[in-house]
Amino acid sequence: MKAMQCKTADELIALAKAGGYEITKEEAEAYMAELADYDLDGEKLQAIAGGTGPYDAQRPKRIE
């Protein structure tokens, strides 16, 4: 998701505008603050990126 790659609120505003959306500086800053709180460990990130479900067929342990 391109929005998650934005480093600043201004970048997010520009991305939204390029996509035909208008967001306020406050909305962009709130989104950026939410992203800062969103933390995945490597195993969870790999499960999401790899499209695996709760159980990885390669590794039989449960991903929580």
N, C-alpha and C positions, 0 to 999 in steps of 0.2 A: 504494500500500500504506500503510495507516494507520500501521503500526508505524514506517515510515521518517519520518513526520511528527512523531513524539514528540521533544521537546527534552530530556527528562530520563528517567532510569531509573524514577522514580516515575510519570511519565506512561505509560510503557510497561507497568509493572505494572498500573496502573488499566485500560488498554486491554485487556490480556490477561484480567484479571478480568471485565471487562464481556463478553468473548467466551466466558467459561466456562473459561478456562485459568488455572492457577496457575503463576507463575514466581517464582524467588527474586530477591532484590536483586542477587546476584552474577551470575545469568544475564542480568538486564536490563542491568547495567553492562557485561558482556562483549559483549552485542549492540550497545549504544551505542558501545563502542570500535570494533567492526567497522565500524559505519556511519561513524564519523569517518575511517576509513582508506579508505572507498569513495568515490572521487572520479571523476567523469566530466566530460570537457570538453563544451562546448556541442554540438559536432557529434555525439558519441556519445549524449548525452542526447536530442537531437532524433531520432536514428535509433531509439532505444528507444521514446520517446514516440509517434513517428509510425508505429511498426510496420514500418519498412523493414528490409530484409535487409542483407546485406553491401554491396550496391550500391544507391544511391539513384537512382531513375529520373529525378529532377529534375536531379541532379548526377552526371555519369558517374565521378567520382573514387571510389576505394575508401575505405570507412570502416573503419579498423582499430581 
